[in-house]
């Protein structure tokens, strides 16, 4: 099982100011083996972004410390959902 973090987009004009810190935060979680993938949806302003983690705890820890969350690029609203990953050959 994996855990999907869903973000609602906030003020995207702030993103460039916090992109480097957000990327470093993501890289740290990836190097620890906790973050599988992350990124915005094609229409990020309307649809937000998502990230896939190996545990709920990792997803929540990531969101609570994410510079995008802390600085309003992402609205205060985020959620974690369990995802029953299925591999299709």
C-alpha positions in Angstrom: 0.0 0.0 0.0 1.1 3.6 -0.7 -0.2 6.9 0.6 -1.1 9.8 -1.7 -0.8 13.4 -0.4 -3.2 15.7 -2.2 -2.6 19.5 -2.2 -4.9 22.3 -3.0 -3.1 25.1 -4.7 -2.7 28.5 -2.9 -0.8 31.5 -4.2 1.3 30.1 -7.1 3.0 33.5 -7.5 5.0 32.6 -4.4 6.3 29.3 -5.8 9.5 30.7 -7.4 10.6 32.1 -4.0 10.3 28.7 -2.3 11.0 26.3 -5.1 14.6 25.5 -4.1 13.6 24.7 -0.5 10.6 22.7 -1.6 12.8 20.7 -4.0 15.4 20.1 -1.3 12.6 18.9 1.0 11.4 16.5 -1.6 14.9 15.2 -2.4 15.5 14.5 1.3 12.3 12.3 1.5 13.2 10.6 -1.7 16.7 9.8 -0.5 15.3 8.3 2.7 13.1 6.0 0.5 9.9 7.6 1.7 8.8 9.6 -1.4 8.1 7.7 -4.6 7.1 10.6 -6.8 5.5 14.1 -6.6 4.4 17.0 -8.8 1.6 19.3 -9.9 -1.3 18.3 -12.1 -1.2 19.8 -15.6 -3.7 22.5 -14.4 -2.2 23.1 -11.0 -4.1 26.3 -10.3 -7.4 24.3 -10.5 -6.3 20.8 -9.6 -3.4 21.1 -7.2 -0.7 18.6 -6.9 0.0 15.1 -5.5 2.8 13.0 -4.0 3.1 9.3 -3.4 4.7 8.0 -0.2 5.5 4.7 1.4 3.8 5.5 4.7 1.1 7.8 6.0 3.5 9.1 8.6 6.0 10.1 5.9 3.2 11.9 3.9 2.1 13.8 7.0 5.6 14.7 8.0 6.4 15.9 4.5 3.3 18.1 4.4 3.8 19.7 7.8 7.4 20.7 6.9 7.0 21.5 3.2 8.1 25.1 2.4 5.2 25.3 -0.1 2.7 24.6 2.7 4.4 26.8 5.2 4.6 29.8 2.8 1.1 29.7 1.2 2.0 28.2 -2.2 -0.3 25.3 -1.1 -3.5 26.2 0.8 -3.7 25.0 4.4 -5.9 22.2 3.0 -4.1 18.9 2.2 -5.1 15.3 2.7 -3.6 11.9 2.7 -5.4 8.9 1.2 -4.5 5.2 1.2 -3.8 3.9 -2.3 -4.0 0.3 -3.2 -1.3 0.2 -5.7 -1.8 -2.3 -8.5 0.9 -3.2 -11.0 -0.3 -4.0 -14.5 2.4 -5.6 -16.7 
